């Protein structure tokens, strides 16, 4: 195989990968809030088949759960990149520390959702008491667009931390430019 026939790497640089994970998490969260608030509507038509009708009535709640799990998963990936690739990110030290602190609980929620029901799993669902209810990591409790709970997480609190970190917000713009060339 000649050099011109060898596959080229299409891997994103670490900073763009981190920005992509953050942007995807933020968009999932914003879409989740819009579904909850009614800005995005998921409407189900009735069916003669009771099972189909039941599934369709659950579509909005299932979509909310899928968005919440995607949010958690992308935040956990961003956190891992932030831990392992700190030198490649160019983040302000204080913003990096805030981000890692704000995302500590995300890892446990992600692990339970990913592995919690496997035989011999170390991460098992457990009930967490929060203002607004008791909830485990595999559940989603919604008391409105600003109070979305998963296990020990209050998703809106994480988003407020992200918004407060200037260097994290600044990463979204270069990502947008690089993906739309």
RAURWO-V360271 format. One record per residue. PSI is psi in whole degrees, -180 to 180 (none if undefined). D_LAST is the distance of its C-alpha to the last C-alpha in Angstrom with 1 decimal. Layout:
psi/d_last
PSI/D_LAST
PSI/D_LAST
This chain:
psi/d_last
126/31.4
166/29.8
-36/27.0
-20/24.7
-14/25.8
140/25.1
144/22.3
153/19.5
133/18.6
18/15.4
139/16.5
148/14.3
155/15.8
-44/18.6
-36/17.2
-36/14.0
-43/16.4
-48/18.7
-38/16.2
-43/15.2
-43/19.0
-47/19.7
-42/17.2
-44/18.5
-46/22.0
-43/21.6
-40/20.3
-44/23.2
-44/25.6
-40/24.5
-40/24.9
-48/28.2
-39/29.5
-39/28.5
-45/30.4
-43/33.3
-11/33.4
4/33.2
-29/29.8
124/28.7
135/31.6
105/32.5
141/35.5
132/37.9
152/40.2
159/43.7
153/45.0
-31/48.4
119/47.7
-38/48.4
-42/46.1
-43/43.1
-43/44.0
-46/44.2
-42/40.8
-37/39.2
-26/40.8
-4/39.3
-42/35.7
-46/34.7
-39/36.2
-38/34.7
-41/31.2
-44/31.8
-42/32.9
-42/30.0
-41/27.6
-44/29.8
-38/29.9
-42/26.2
-51/26.0
-45/28.6
-43/27.1
-35/23.7
-43/25.5
-39/27.7
-44/24.9
-41/23.3
-44/26.8
-41/27.4
-42/24.3
-39/25.5
-45/29.0
-23/28.1
33/25.2
-41/26.3
-25/26.0
-8/22.3
-28/21.3
30/22.5
148/24.0
137/26.9
-43/30.0
-41/31.5
-41/28.3
-45/28.2
-44/31.9
-44/31.6
-48/28.8
-40/31.0
-44/34.1
-23/32.5
7/31.3
-48/34.6
-21/35.9
-39/32.7
-45/33.4
-41/36.8
-43/35.7
-44/33.0
-43/35.6
-45/38.2
-33/35.9
-40/34.8
-3/38.2
-22/40.8
9/42.7
147/42.7
133/46.2
12/46.8
139/43.8
-33/44.0
110/41.8
151/43.8
141/43.3
153/45.5
134/46.2
130/44.9
123/46.6
160/44.4
120/45.1
-7/44.6
172/45.9
132/46.3
142/43.3
177/42.4
-21/39.0
1/38.7
157/39.5
121/37.5
124/39.6
121/38.2
28/40.1
171/37.4
-17/33.7
0/34.7
87/37.0
116/35.4
138/37.3
110/36.9
-127/39.7
-2/39.7
140/36.3
104/35.8
-38/32.1
-33/31.9
-41/33.3
-44/30.5
-36/28.0
-39/30.0
-44/29.9
-44/26.1
-33/25.8
-18/28.4
101/26.5
-45/24.5
-26/22.6
-43/21.6
-38/20.3
-23/18.3
-21/16.4
-37/14.9
-51/12.8
-35/11.0
-48/10.4
-44/8.9
-43/6.5
-30/5.8
-16/5.8
28/3.8
none/0.0
